[in-house]
Amino acid sequence: MQKKIDAGTQFFQSQPLFSREDIERFITEYEKHSGESAKKMLKMSIIGVLPLHDLTVMPILKTLPGLFIPKELEERMGTAQKK
């Protein structure tokens, strides 16, 4: 992230984030590396979105570098799919 800030990036796009904690960590990292407020960062960021429609894609997604799917989300999807 710091290299991008130093190079004058115009915006960030994150990997898909599936939890509030992941979004907060993304914001904290930006503030730490840039020394600027999260308010500015949120104006220049696209938080990755990836709709998860069923569990069949989960094994593939788990192999992607930089993508973290919380266990709780996977469990909730499994419960919902059984209904």
Rosetta blueprint (number, residue, H / E / L):
1 M L
2 Q H
3 K H
4 K H
5 I H
6 D H
7 A L
8 G L
9 T L
10 Q L
11 F L
12 F E
13 Q E
14 S E
15 Q E
16 P E
17 L L
18 F L
19 S L
20 R H
21 E H
22 D H
23 I H
24 E H
25 R H
26 F H
27 I H
28 T H
29 E H
30 Y H
31 E H
32 K H
33 H H
34 S H
35 G L
36 E L
37 S L
38 A H
39 K H
40 K H
41 M H
42 L H
43 K H
44 M L
45 S E
46 I E
47 I E
48 G E
49 V L
50 L L
51 P L
52 L L
53 H L
54 D L
55 L H
56 T H
57 V H
58 M H
59 P H
60 I H
61 L H
62 K L
63 T L
64 L L
65 P L
66 G L
67 L L
68 F L
69 I L
70 P L
71 K H
72 E H
73 L H
74 E H
75 E H
76 R H
77 M H
78 G H
79 T H
80 A H
81 Q H
82 K H
83 K L
